[in-house]
């Protein structure tokens, strides 16, 4: 199983998760959940979290923003 600090599945995301996975990924999670409840097949996916991005920057000695 993936470390939930760094990866979150769309099926577990809503628009409340913008600070964790960003706006586009939170919207994809919202769409996945909403359309699935209407019997529309939407493939699940995953998002790298903001913590994953910050960890990458720190591990590779990058400045705070690329």
BASETI-553886 format. One record per atom (N, C-alpha, C, O): atom name; x, y, z. Coordinates in Angstrom, 3 decimals, m for minus. Layout:
// BASETI-553886
ATOM   a         u         v         w
ATOM  CA         X         Y         Z
...
// end
This chain:
// BASETI-553886
ATOM   a         u         v         w
ATOM   N     0.844    m1.182     0.000
ATOM  CA     0.000     0.000     0.000
ATOM   C     0.889     1.245     0.000
ATOM   O     1.936     1.266     0.647
ATOM   N     0.473     2.269    m0.720
ATOM  CA     1.229     3.514    m0.808
ATOM   C     1.146     4.289     0.502
ATOM   O     0.153     4.201     1.225
ATOM   N     2.184     5.039     0.797
ATOM  CA     2.216     5.897     1.981
ATOM   C     1.202     7.018     1.778
ATOM   O     1.333     7.806     0.841
ATOM   N     0.194     7.100     2.644
ATOM  CA    m0.870     8.090     2.460
ATOM   C    m0.389     9.516     2.698
ATOM   O    m1.128    10.467     2.442
ATOM   N     0.839     9.677     3.184
ATOM  CA     1.413    11.011     3.303
ATOM   C     1.709    11.577     1.923
ATOM   O     1.661    12.789     1.718
ATOM   N     2.012    10.704     0.990
ATOM  CA     2.455    11.119    m0.337
ATOM   C     1.487    10.826    m1.471
ATOM   O     1.570    11.458    m2.524
ATOM   N     0.572     9.883    m1.282
ATOM  CA    m0.354     9.490    m2.349
ATOM   C    m1.762     9.392    m1.786
ATOM   O    m1.969     8.815    m0.719
ATOM   N    m2.729     9.954    m2.498
ATOM  CA    m4.140     9.841    m2.121
ATOM   C    m4.934     9.464    m3.370
ATOM   O    m4.714    10.023    m4.445
ATOM   N    m5.847     8.521    m3.224
ATOM  CA    m6.659     8.070    m4.346
ATOM   C    m7.849     9.000    m4.549
ATOM   O    m8.399     9.540    m3.589
ATOM   N    m8.242     9.182    m5.815
ATOM  CA    m9.372    10.059    m6.127
ATOM   C   m10.631     9.631    m5.400
ATOM   O   m11.433    10.471    m4.992
ATOM   N   m10.808     8.331    m5.237
ATOM  CA   m12.021     7.829    m4.583
ATOM   C   m12.131     8.289    m3.129
ATOM   O   m13.197     8.182    m2.522
ATOM   N   m11.043     8.795    m2.576
ATOM  CA   m11.021     9.244    m1.183
ATOM   C   m10.976    10.771    m1.073
ATOM   O   m10.876    11.288     0.040
ATOM   N   m11.046    11.504    m2.172
ATOM  CA   m10.878    12.951    m2.178
ATOM   C   m12.185    13.680    m2.416
ATOM   O   m13.082    13.175    m3.091
ATOM   N   m12.280    14.877    m1.852
ATOM  CA   m13.383    15.798    m2.126
ATOM   C   m12.784    17.195    m2.281
ATOM   O   m11.574    17.374    m2.143
ATOM   N   m13.622    18.168    m2.562
ATOM  CA   m13.131    19.540    m2.693
ATOM   C   m12.582    20.089    m1.382
ATOM   O   m11.896    21.111    m1.383
ATOM   N   m12.872    19.430    m0.270
ATOM  CA   m12.297    19.848     1.016
ATOM   C   m10.805    19.530     1.110
ATOM   O   m10.131    19.991     2.031
ATOM   N   m10.285    18.746     0.164
ATOM  CA    m8.896    18.297     0.203
ATOM   C    m7.945    19.159    m0.621
ATOM   O    m6.824    18.737    m0.905
ATOM   N    m8.369    20.346    m1.004
ATOM  CA    m7.508    21.230    m1.800
ATOM   C    m6.149    21.461    m1.138
ATOM   O    m5.136    21.410    m1.836
ATOM   N    m6.075    21.713     0.179
ATOM  CA    m4.752    21.925     0.782
ATOM   C    m3.843    20.684     0.733
ATOM   O    m2.620    20.806     0.793
ATOM   N    m4.435    19.518     0.625
ATOM  CA    m3.656    18.272     0.641
ATOM   C    m3.172    17.884    m0.753
ATOM   O    m2.010    17.513    m0.921
ATOM   N    m4.055    17.966    m1.761
ATOM  CA    m3.715    17.477    m3.103
ATOM   C    m3.846    18.526    m4.203
ATOM   O    m3.595    18.223    m5.369
ATOM   N    m4.230    19.742    m3.859
ATOM  CA    m4.394    20.787    m4.867
ATOM   C    m5.789    20.778    m5.466
ATOM   O    m6.532    19.806    m5.333
ATOM   N    m6.126    21.851    m6.114
ATOM  CA    m7.471    22.039    m6.646
ATOM   C    m7.873    21.071    m7.740
ATOM   O    m8.981    20.536    m7.707
ATOM   N    m7.002    20.834    m8.706
ATOM  CA    m7.359    19.944    m9.815
ATOM   C    m7.585    18.515    m9.331
ATOM   O    m8.556    17.869    m9.726
ATOM   N    m6.693    18.027    m8.480
ATOM  CA    m6.841    16.656    m7.976
ATOM   C    m8.053    16.519    m7.066
ATOM   O    m8.740    15.498    m7.106
ATOM   N    m8.327    17.531    m6.247
ATOM  CA    m9.525    17.481    m5.404
ATOM   C   m10.775    17.460    m6.270
ATOM   O   m11.730    16.745    m5.966
ATOM   N   m10.776    18.241    m7.346
ATOM  CA   m11.926    18.248    m8.259
ATOM   C   m12.099    16.905    m8.962
ATOM   O   m13.225    16.451    m9.164
ATOM   N   m10.993    16.269    m9.333
ATOM  CA   m11.080    14.934    m9.934
ATOM   C   m11.678    13.939    m8.949
ATOM   O   m12.477    13.086    m9.334
ATOM   N   m11.297    14.043    m7.682
ATOM  CA   m11.880    13.173    m6.656
ATOM   C   m13.364    13.409    m6.492
ATOM   O   m14.143    12.465    m6.362
ATOM   N   m13.752    14.673    m6.498
ATOM  CA   m15.171    15.022    m6.391
ATOM   C   m15.948    14.461    m7.581
ATOM   O   m17.033    13.904    m7.416
ATOM   N   m15.385    14.612    m8.783
ATOM  CA   m16.035    14.105    m9.990
ATOM   C   m16.131    12.580    m9.936
ATOM   O   m17.175    12.017   m10.266
ATOM   N   m15.064    11.911    m9.527
ATOM  CA   m15.075    10.451    m9.430
ATOM   C   m16.210     9.991    m8.530
ATOM   O   m16.978     9.101    m8.898
ATOM   N   m16.318    10.594    m7.349
ATOM  CA   m17.339    10.200    m6.384
ATOM   C   m18.742    10.529    m6.881
ATOM   O   m19.651     9.708    m6.767
ATOM   N   m18.919    11.721    m7.430
ATOM  CA   m20.237    12.167    m7.888
ATOM   C   m20.737    11.320    m9.050
ATOM   O   m21.893    10.897    m9.052
ATOM   N   m19.890    11.070   m10.029
ATOM  CA   m20.325    10.304   m11.193
ATOM   C   m20.524     8.832   m10.861
ATOM   O   m21.410     8.191   m11.426
ATOM   N   m19.720     8.286    m9.960
ATOM  CA   m19.899     6.889    m9.566
ATOM   C   m21.255     6.693    m8.903
ATOM   O   m21.895     5.657    m9.082
ATOM   N   m21.694     7.689    m8.135
ATOM  CA   m22.999     7.569    m7.486
ATOM   C   m24.144     7.645    m8.491
ATOM   O   m25.283     7.316    m8.159
ATOM   N   m23.853     8.075    m9.711
ATOM  CA   m24.855     8.133   m10.789
ATOM   C   m24.677     6.975   m11.774
ATOM   O   m25.209     7.010   m12.883
ATOM   N   m23.934     5.964   m11.366
ATOM  CA   m23.685     4.758   m12.155
ATOM   C   m22.901     5.049   m13.427
ATOM   O   m23.050     4.335   m14.419
ATOM   N   m22.075     6.079   m13.414
ATOM  CA   m21.198     6.370   m14.548
ATOM   C   m19.802     5.875   m14.182
ATOM   O   m19.283     6.185   m13.110
ATOM   N   m19.213     5.116   m15.070
ATOM  CA   m17.908     4.539   m14.808
ATOM   C   m16.805     5.580   m15.052
ATOM   O   m16.654     6.096   m16.159
ATOM   N   m16.058     5.867   m14.015
ATOM  CA   m14.919     6.780   m14.093
ATOM   C   m13.733     6.041   m13.493
ATOM   O   m13.817     5.565   m12.361
ATOM   N   m12.633     5.937   m14.224
ATOM  CA   m11.485     5.223   m13.666
ATOM   C   m10.909     5.971   m12.466
ATOM   O   m10.795     7.197   m12.478
ATOM   N   m10.552     5.217   m11.438
ATOM  CA    m9.919     5.814   m10.265
ATOM   C    m8.481     6.180   m10.624
ATOM   O    m7.914     5.650   m11.579
ATOM   N    m7.923     7.057    m9.878
ATOM  CA    m6.535     7.465   m10.074
ATOM   C    m5.978     7.899    m8.735
ATOM   O    m6.575     7.644    m7.689
ATOM   N    m4.842     8.550    m8.772
ATOM  CA    m4.244     8.998    m7.522
ATOM   C    m3.583    10.347    m7.719
ATOM   O    m3.300    10.767    m8.841
ATOM   N    m3.346    11.005    m6.615
ATOM  CA    m2.684    12.302    m6.618
ATOM   C    m1.482    12.257    m5.697
ATOM   O    m1.535    11.664    m4.620
ATOM   N    m0.412    12.879    m6.121
ATOM  CA     0.709    13.107    m5.217
ATOM   C     0.331    14.298    m4.338
ATOM   O    m0.203    15.290    m4.833
ATOM   N     0.602    14.205    m3.062
ATOM  CA     0.200    15.249    m2.128
ATOM   C     1.192    16.417    m2.126
ATOM   O     2.299    16.322    m2.656
ATOM   N     0.760    17.507    m1.518
ATOM  CA     1.642    18.664    m1.350
ATOM   C     2.854    18.273    m0.500
ATOM   O     3.952    18.781    m0.727
ATOM   N     2.670    17.379     0.473
ATOM  CA     3.799    16.901     1.279
ATOM   C     4.817    16.146     0.417
ATOM   O     6.020    16.238     0.661
ATOM   N     4.352    15.415    m0.567
ATOM  CA     5.263    14.710    m1.475
ATOM   C     6.094    15.717    m2.260
ATOM   O     7.301    15.536    m2.425
ATOM   N     5.461    16.760    m2.736
ATOM  CA     6.159    17.809    m3.481
ATOM   C     7.221    18.471    m2.602
ATOM   O     8.367    18.632    m3.021
ATOM   N     6.836    18.851    m1.392
ATOM  CA     7.788    19.497    m0.485
ATOM   C     8.929    18.543    m0.114
ATOM   O    10.078    18.968     0.000
ATOM   N     8.616    17.262     0.073
ATOM  CA     9.647    16.269     0.362
ATOM   C    10.628    16.114    m0.784
ATOM   O    11.831    15.969    m0.564
ATOM   N    10.117    16.144    m2.004
ATOM  CA    10.978    16.067    m3.186
ATOM   C    11.934    17.254    m3.230
ATOM   O    13.132    17.093    m3.462
ATOM   N    11.388    18.452    m3.004
ATOM  CA    12.232    19.650    m3.019
ATOM   C    13.343    19.547    m1.971
ATOM   O    14.506    19.830    m2.259
ATOM   N    12.978    19.146    m0.768
ATOM  CA    13.948    19.060     0.325
ATOM   C    15.003    17.984     0.048
ATOM   O    16.193    18.215     0.262
ATOM   N    14.577    16.827    m0.419
ATOM  CA    15.505    15.717    m0.661
ATOM   C    16.496    16.021    m1.780
ATOM   O    17.581    15.442    m1.828
ATOM   N    16.121    16.926    m2.677
ATOM  CA    16.973    17.237    m3.820
ATOM   C    17.589    18.635    m3.754
ATOM   O    18.091    19.152    m4.752
ATOM   N    17.543    19.233    m2.574
ATOM  CA    18.153    20.548    m2.349
ATOM   C    17.688    21.611    m3.359
ATOM   O    18.476    22.431    m3.830
ATOM   N    16.395    21.571    m3.671
ATOM  CA    15.821    22.588    m4.543
ATOM   C    15.338    23.755    m3.700
ATOM   O    15.073    23.594    m2.509
ATOM   N    15.221    24.918    m4.304
ATOM  CA    14.621    26.036    m3.577
ATOM   C    13.170    25.725    m3.223
ATOM   O    12.621    24.728    m3.691
ATOM   N    12.555    26.554    m2.413
ATOM  CA    11.197    26.286    m1.940
ATOM   C    10.212    26.087    m3.089
ATOM   O     9.317    25.248    m2.993
ATOM   N    10.360    26.832    m4.153
ATOM  CA     9.483    26.677    m5.326
ATOM   C    10.331    26.476    m6.572
ATOM   O    11.411    27.052    m6.700
ATOM   N     9.841    25.668    m7.476
ATOM  CA    10.559    25.471    m8.753
ATOM   C     9.969    26.420    m9.766
ATOM   O    10.405    26.444   m10.917
// end
